[in-house]
Amino acid sequence: MSPRVLLLLALAGAAPAAALAASAAPASAPPGMLTVTIDQAKVAQLPAGTRTLVVGNPSIADVTMLKGGAAMVVTGKGYGLTNLIALDAQGNIIDEKNIEVEAAKAVLVVQRGNERESYWCNPLCMPTVQVGDDNTAFTTASGQVTAHSTLAGGASSKPAGSN
């Protein structure tokens, strides 16, 4: 079968499974758990007096304290679970949370033997780059994204009226 037919078959089977997974998912993360989607950022409140943030595994999540120290931005970098510790000015632990980075819900994964490709489907499916994709698919899609960004940046940086 062609890759297009396999993708259509996968989509047909993925829709009921996605609906079932969405209905079974908890409405919110349990206390002490902060959930963020990979490649996305989330703003979260910090306890009063927080001066330092420590992330157990920065390859899973990146955390930046906002000015004023009342909030932070958490960015999902890689799939998995890590922890976050908030310290006061004396180095005492104020709070500790787990950060879970999960997959995007609108990504369709096509598995062909050992090869894996990801597609962003909303509603049309387009190739996307996800951690865990086959090296060839990952390199091809990321190269196209980089080329597109370069072209878009070049077009916007030219002065009006220039060729």
C-alpha positions in Angstrom: 0.0 0.0 0.0 1.1 3.6 -0.6 2.1 5.8 2.3 -1.0 8.0 1.6 -3.4 4.9 1.9 -1.6 3.9 5.1 -2.0 7.4 6.5 -5.7 7.5 5.7 -6.2 4.1 7.3 -4.3 5.2 10.4 -6.4 8.4 10.5 -9.6 6.4 10.3 -8.5 4.2 13.2 -7.0 7.1 15.2 -10.2 9.2 15.5 -12.1 6.8 17.7 -9.0 6.0 19.8 -8.3 9.7 20.2 -11.9 10.4 21.3 -11.7 7.5 23.8 -8.4 8.7 25.2 -9.7 12.3 25.6 -12.7 11.1 27.5 -10.6 8.9 29.8 -8.1 11.7 30.5 -8.3 13.5 33.9 -9.7 17.0 33.8 -6.6 18.4 35.5 -3.2 17.4 36.8 -3.2 16.0 40.4 -1.9 18.4 43.2 1.9 18.6 43.1 2.0 17.8 39.3 2.3 20.4 36.5 1.6 19.0 33.1 2.8 20.7 29.9 2.7 19.7 26.2 6.1 19.2 24.5 7.2 22.3 22.6 4.7 24.5 24.4 4.9 26.9 27.3 2.7 27.3 30.3 2.6 30.1 32.9 2.3 28.9 36.5 2.2 30.7 39.9 5.0 30.5 42.4 4.8 30.5 46.1 5.5 33.8 47.8 9.2 34.3 48.6 10.6 32.2 45.8 14.1 33.3 44.8 15.6 30.2 43.1 14.2 27.5 40.9 15.9 24.1 40.4 14.8 21.7 37.7 15.9 18.1 38.1 16.3 17.4 34.3 16.5 20.5 32.1 16.3 18.3 28.9 12.7 17.5 29.9 11.5 21.0 31.0 12.9 24.5 31.0 11.7 26.9 33.7 12.1 30.7 33.8 11.1 32.9 36.7 9.2 36.0 35.6 10.1 39.5 36.9 8.7 40.0 40.4 9.0 36.2 41.2 5.3 35.6 41.4 5.1 33.4 38.3 7.2 31.2 36.0 7.1 29.9 32.5 7.5 26.2 32.0 8.4 24.9 28.5 8.2 21.2 27.6 11.5 20.2 26.0 11.4 16.4 25.9 8.9 13.7 27.0 9.1 12.5 30.6 8.9 13.4 34.2 11.2 15.7 36.2 10.9 17.7 39.4 11.0 21.4 40.2 12.1 22.8 43.6 11.4 26.4 44.7 13.8 27.8 47.2 13.7 31.0 49.3 16.5 33.5 49.8 18.1 31.4 52.5 18.0 28.2 50.4 15.1 26.6 52.2 12.7 24.5 50.2 9.3 26.3 49.8 7.7 24.0 47.4 8.4 20.9 45.2 6.4 19.8 42.2 6.7 17.2 39.5 6.6 18.4 35.9 5.2 15.9 33.3 5.8 16.7 29.6 3.4 14.9 27.4 2.8 14.5 23.6 0.6 16.9 21.6 -2.9 15.6 21.3 -3.3 16.5 17.5 -0.2 14.5 16.4 -0.7 11.3 14.4 2.1 8.8 14.6 2.6 6.4 11.7 4.6 3.4 12.5 6.0 1.3 9.6 8.1 -1.5 11.2 10.9 0.3 13.0 10.3 3.6 11.1 8.1 6.2 12.7 6.8 9.5 11.2 4.6 12.2 12.8 1.9 14.3 11.3 0.1 17.3 12.8 -3.6 16.9 12.0 -5.9 19.9 12.5 -7.9 19.1 10.2 -5.4 18.4 7.4 -2.3 16.3 8.2 1.1 17.8 7.5 4.5 16.3 8.4 5.9 17.5 11.8 9.0 16.9 13.8 8.6 14.9 17.1 11.1 13.4 19.4 11.2 9.7 18.6 10.7 10.0 14.8 12.8 8.0 12.4 16.1 9.9 11.6 15.3 10.2 7.9 11.7 11.6 8.5 13.0 13.9 11.3 15.9 15.3 9.2 13.7 15.8 6.2 10.9 17.6 8.1 13.2 19.7 10.2 15.2 20.7 7.1 12.0 21.9 5.5 11.0 23.8 8.6 14.4 25.5 8.7 14.3 26.4 5.0 10.8 27.8 5.4 11.8 29.9 8.4 14.9 31.2 6.5 12.8 32.2 3.5 10.2 33.8 5.7 12.9 35.7 7.6 14.6 36.9 4.4 11.4 38.1 2.9 10.4 40.2 5.9 13.9 41.8 6.4 14.0 43.4 2.9 13.2 47.1 2.7 10.0 47.9 0.9 10.5 48.4 -2.9 13.7 46.3 -3.0 14.0 43.1 -5.1 
